[in-house]
Amino acid sequence: MRAIKEAQVYENLEITAMASDGKGIGRVENMVVFVEHTITGDIVDARVTKKKSGFREAKPIHFHQKSSLRREPICAHFGVCGGCKWQSLGYEHQLNYKHQQVTDALRRIAKVEFPEPARILAAPDEYRYRNKLEYTFSDSSWLTDEEISSGADYSDRDALGFHIPGRFDKILDVKTCHLQAELGNDIRLFIRREAKKLHIPFFNLRTQEGNVRTLLVRNNQVGEWMLCLSVTEFNDEVKTLMEKIKNEFHQIKSLYYAVNTKRNDTLTDIEPIVFHGEPWIVEKMEDLSFRIHPKSFYQTNSKQAYELYKKTRDFADIKDGELVYDLYTGTGTIALFIAKKASKVIGVEYVEEAVRDAVENAKMNGIENTQFFAGDMKDILVEGFFTTHGKPDVIITDPPRAGMHEQVTLRILESGAKRIVYVSCNPATQARDLAILDSKYRITEVQPVDMFPQTTHVENIVKLELRDGRES
């Protein structure tokens, strides 16, 4: 391999490893080169796209050899959408890299003793596993290099699809997405087509002009669907569109709209309005039912969520009479799932709406030994809280990707809980927090779970036990 500095191209670059973000890794002398859309075993010519101290980023411009690990992606949008970076990698190899990602984080970031992680729990479905997708409207769709060079007429640039990675204002017009049940594609394409027939202007994220903005599509395991259409104005044309949606798809049991006149698309501070049907759909897990609203948090892979929660319950190993704290409880799914085993479960969550859902779900399921609190975790989980509500025997924590605030980690460290179960969607921040907990707790089991096939993301569950002789 030699480097041509003038053209910033590395010739015959061998990809020898994979990064956690899905890029291939090659080396030029002592320089690490991250190459998008490559996998271990590829040999490519790669053009540098970004220079940083100690590494380079590049994209392949020619393949001399393609890896034996490769397979043909099934999605026409692969390589542009950015949502399924590992479609070109066989599923068994995806699992191996995710398992390695967990091991590397524990070894290189946590730097603590840990047992060999158990074999990663593979997802039963490689595709069609998501129960929620969010799409964005745009009057200025992203054009691929092939489309630009084709010379075709693209004066109509309306799009309904996904954001191009790194471009807040550029939307890829999605023809087919393989992550949700096929009806999701039918619904999205119908709405796109009918909105254009009604001459409803698609939104422009830069100029802040237009009407239809975003579309939330959810479904449960029994084939019921929920939609929430976000608009800047609910006028006669939008009402007609909603009527058309209602009449076309009997599977839609909950149809919402939301009026959003802000500069961003988030609906966090906006209350969606029911246009038709029930205000929720219901997801079931064992003998539990969970009501899901447009803004409810529920694991987006329902089948794997069940496996994740079962393993979490096993790791918690709750004994009769034990008090359990469920931190970052969301809508209380884990808390309610393990409540039968505990004397009481206390759930803490930052989002007030999620806590309201948790309380509602507890009532609906006849569960009376749970109590939920809303607020910033570091402000709630103080010594006085333990004094009032009791010191936990078991702590289950499932924080967002950023992990736990250091004050929360230290408070858990001082809790004296016999067992901690740490569920994480980011092995790197999990490993950072485990390094702190290691002074009083030892890792006894590690279980990676694949929640999102075709992506680089991996969920990981770690069981920790109080070290012998330690008292709070």
N, C-alpha and C positions, 0 to 999 in steps of 0.2 A: 504494500500500500504506500502511495506517495501523495503528498499534499501539493496542490497547485495554488499558491498563495494569491496570485493575481485574481483568479476567478473565484477564490474562496470555495473550492471544491476539493473534497477528499476522495480520491479514487480507490476502488477496491477495499473499502472499509468493511471489515468483518464485524458483525454484531454478535457479541459474546455473552450478553446478559440483558435483563429487562429491568427497567426502573418501575417504581410503584405507580407512576402515572401512566404506564403503558408504553412508554417510548423505549426503543431499543438502545443499547449502550455499546459504543465502540471506543477505541482508543487510538489516538495519534501521538506516538511517543508517550509523554506523560500527561497528555491532555485527554480528558473524558469528553466524548461527543454523544449527546442525546439526539437520536434520530427518530422522528415521528414516522408512524406507519411501517415500522420494521419490527422483526422479532428475531430471537436468537437463531443463528444459522444463516441469516441473510448476508450476502456480500453485495455492497452497493457503492455507487458514486453518490456522494451526498453534498449538497450545497449548503454552506453555513448561512443561517438566518439570524443568529444572535450570538454575540460574543460576550462572555462573562469571565471574570477572574477565575481561572482554574477549570473552566469547562466551556463547551460550545453547544449550541443547538443547531440542528440541521434538518433538511428534508431530502428524501431520496430523489434522484433524478434519473437513475438507471440501475436496474438490478442485474448483476452478473450471475448471481446464484440466489435462488429462493429456498428458504428453509424447508426442511422436511416436516416441520411442525405445522406448516401452513395448511389451511383449507380455504375453500372458496366462500366468501361472505354471501349471505342470502339477501342482504339489503341493498337496494339500488343507491341508497344514500350513504353507504359506508365510505368513510374517509372524508366526508364533508360535514355530516351532521355532528360528529364528535361524541355521540352518546354511547356507542357500542364499540369501543376502541379495539376490543379483542375478538371481534367476529372472525377475523382471519386466522385465529389461533384455535386449534382443536380444544374441546372442552376439558378433556383430561389434563392437558397442558396448562390451561387457565387455572385449574384447581391446584396444580403443583406450584405455580408461581404465587398464588395467593397464600398457600401454606408457607412458602418461603418468606413472603412479605411479613407474616406474623412472627416467624422465627427470627428474622433479621432485626425487627424492631425490638424484640425482647433482648436480643444479644447485644445490639449496638447502641440502643438508646437507654433501655432500662438498666442493662449491665448487672442483672441479678441472677441468682440461681433459679432455674425453672425446669420442670420436666419436659420431655419431648412433647410438643403439641400433638393432640390426637388427630387422626386423619380428618381432613376437612369434610364437613357435611355438605355433600353435593345437592344442588337443587333438583327436584324431580322434573322440572320443565326448563329447558334452555331458552325458550322463547315463550311469549304469551303469558308471562308470569306477573306482570304489573297490574295492580288494581287502581292505579291513578296515573294520569298523564296531564300535563298542562301545556297548552299551545298558545302561541302569540300570533295575532293578526299584524300584517304590515302591507303598506302600499308600495313598498320598495324591496322586493324579494332579492335574496342573494343569488347571483348568477355564477355558476361554476365556470372554470376555464373552458370546458368543452362547449358550454352554451354560448359563451362570448365568441369563441372562434367559429361557431357554426354559421353565423350570419343570419340566424333566424330573427323574426320580429318579436321583440320582448317589450313592446310598448305597454302591455298589460303586465304590471309587476305585482299585482295583489298576491299575497301569500298567507297561508295559515300553517304554521309549523313550529320549528324549534330555532332557538338562537344559535347562530354560528359562534363557536368558541371564541371568547375574547372580544366579541363585537355585540354590544348591547342593542344596536339599532338594526342589525342585519338578521333577517329571518329566512331560513330555508323552507321553501314550500314543500311540505311532506306529502308524497303520494301514498306511501304505505309505511306504517311502523309495525314491526313484528313483536313489540314488547307487550302489547295489550291484546285482548281478545279481538277478533276480526271486526266485530260490530263497532268497535271504537273507530276504525278507519271509515266505515260506512257513515257513521254519525258526523265525523269531522268533514268529510268530503261533501256530504249533503249540506251542512251549514255553510261551508265555503261557497258552494254553488248557489244556494238560495239567497245568501246575503248579496251576492253580485247581481242576481236577477232583480232584487229589490233596490239595487243601487245604493246600498248602505256603504258609506266610505270606510275602507280599512284604515286603521290608525297609523300615523307616522310618528315614531318615537322621537325623532329629532324636532320636527315642527310642532308636535303635540296637536295635530289636526286629525280629524277622522272620528269614527264612532265605535265600531266593534274593536275591542282591544285584546281580550284573552278568553280562552275557553278551558275550563276544568272538566275533565271526564273521569268519573270514578265508576267502578263496578264491584260487585261482591261475587262470592263463589256460587251463588244460585242464579246468576244471570240477571240481576237487577242493576239498573244503571242510574247514575246521578250526573247532572250537568249544571254548570254555573257559567253563564255568559256574561262577561264584563263589558260594559259600554260606557260612553261618556254621557249619553242621553237616552232615556227610555222613551222613544217616540213611536208613532204609528207603524213605521217600517219595522222597527225592532219587535214590536208587539206581534206583527204579522209573522215575522220570522219565528218567534217563540211558538206561535200557534202551529206553524208548519212542522216544527220539531216535535211538538207534542203529538200531533196527528200521525206523523210518519213512523214513530218508534214507540210501540206499546211497552217495550222493555224499560223505558225511562220512567222510573217510579218517583223521581224527585228532580224537578226542573226549577232552577234558580236563575235570577239575574242579579247583577250588582252594578250600581252606578258609580263609576270611578272618574273623577275629574282631576286627580292628582297628576304629578309629573312622573310617577312611577307606577308599576303595575301591581304592587302588592295589595292584597285585600285585608291585611292584618287589622287595620283600623276602620274597615268598611263592613257593614252588616248586609250580607246577601238577602234577597227577598224571594220567597217562594212564589213561583208563577203557576206551578201545577204539581199536584201529587203531595206526597208526604215530605216533611222537613228533614228526613233522614233515610238512609238505607241501613240495613242491619247485616253485620258480619258475625258469624258464629265460630266459636272455638270450644271444643268439647261441649259442656253443657251451658256455656256462657254466651250471651248475646251482647254485641256492642253496637250502639247507635252511632252512625257516622254522618256528620254534617259536612258542608263544603270545606270548612276550615279545620276539621278534626284531624289530629295526627293519628294515623294507623299505619303499621308497617306495610309498605307497598307490595310486598310479596307475601300474600296471605298464607300459602302453604308452608313456606319456610319460616314465617313468623311463628307458626305452631311448633316447629322443630326447635327454633331458638328459645322459645319460652319453656318448652319441656326440659331442655338442657339446663336452662337457668334455674328452674325449679329443682332439678336433680342436684345441681351444684350447691344450692342454698341448704339442702338437707335439713329442712325445718322440723324441729322437734315439738312435741306437745307443750303448749304454754309459752312458746318463744315469741318475742316481739320483733317484728321486721320493719325496717325502714326501706322504702322504695324511693330513691332519689331520682329526680328528672322523670317523674312518673308519667308525664304526658296525660293521656286520657285514662290512665289507670289500668292499662291492659295487663301489665305484669302484676301489679298489686292485686287485681281481682283474680288473676289466674292462680296465684299462690295463696290466696286468702284462706282457703279451707284448711291449709296445713298450720296456720299461725293462730296465736291467740288474738293478735291484732296486727294490722298493717297500717303504717303511717306513710302516706305519699306526699311528696313535696315537688312542686312544679312552678316554673316561672310564669307560664301563660295562664291567665285567669280563666279564659274560655275553655282551655283544656281541663282545668280543675272542675269547672262546672259540668263538663262532659263526664268526668270521672265519677262525680257524685251521682249524676243521673244514671250512669251505667251500673253503679253499685245498687241503687234503688231498684232498677229494672230487674236485676238478677237476684234480688232479695239478700244481698250481702250486707251484714250489719257490723262487721268487725274491721271496717276500714275508716280512715279519717284522712282528709286531704287538705293541704295548705298551699296557698298561692303566694309567690314572692321570690325575690332573688335568693338563691340557695345560700350564699355566703351570709346573708342577713338573717335568714331564718334559722340556719343550723348553728346555733350558738349554745353555750353551756346551759343557759336558762331553758332552752327548748328541751334538752335532755332531762332536766330536772322536772319540768312540767309533764312531759309525755312519756318519760321512761327511757333508760339507756337501751339501745337496740342489742338484741342477741345476734341478729343477722342484718347486714346492710346489702341491698341490691342497688347498684348505681348504673345508669344508662345515659350518660351525658351526650350532648351534641358533639360534632366533629372536633371542636376546639378542646374537648376534654373538660376536666374540672378546674375551677379556680383554685389556686394554691391554698387559700384559706379553707375551702371545703375539704380538700385532700387532708390538710392538717387536722381538721375537726374530726374527720373519719378516723384518722390515725389515733386520736385521743379518745375515741368513743368506747373502746374496750370490747367492741363486737367480736364474737367468737369467729364468725365467718363473714367474708365479703365476697360478693359476686359482682365483678366488673364487666359489664357488657359495653362494647365499643364498636363504632363504625369507622374508627381511625386508629389502627394499631400503633402509630407513632405517638399520638398524644396519650393514648392509654399507657404506653411504655414509660413515658415521662412521669405520669402519675404513680405508676407502680414502683418506680425508683424511690419515691418518697415513702410509700407505704411499706417498703421492704424493711425498714428499721424495726417494725413490730410484727409484720405479717410475712408469711412465706407463701409462695405460689405452689399450689398442690396439683392443679389441673388446668389445662389450656385446651379450648375447643374452638377452632375456626369454623365459621358457617358461611357458605356462599349464598348470599341473598340476591345478588345481582349478576347472573351469568351474562357474558359478553362484555362486561365492564371490568375495570381494575379494582373495584371496591370489594372489601372483605369485612365481614363482621367477626368479632372475636370475643369469646367469653373466658374470663379468667377467674378461678376460684382461689381465694386466699384464706389462710387460717392463722389465727393468733399464735405466735411463737410460744413455746413452752416457757412457763415461768413469768410471762408478761401479764401484768394487771394494769387496768386503767387507773 
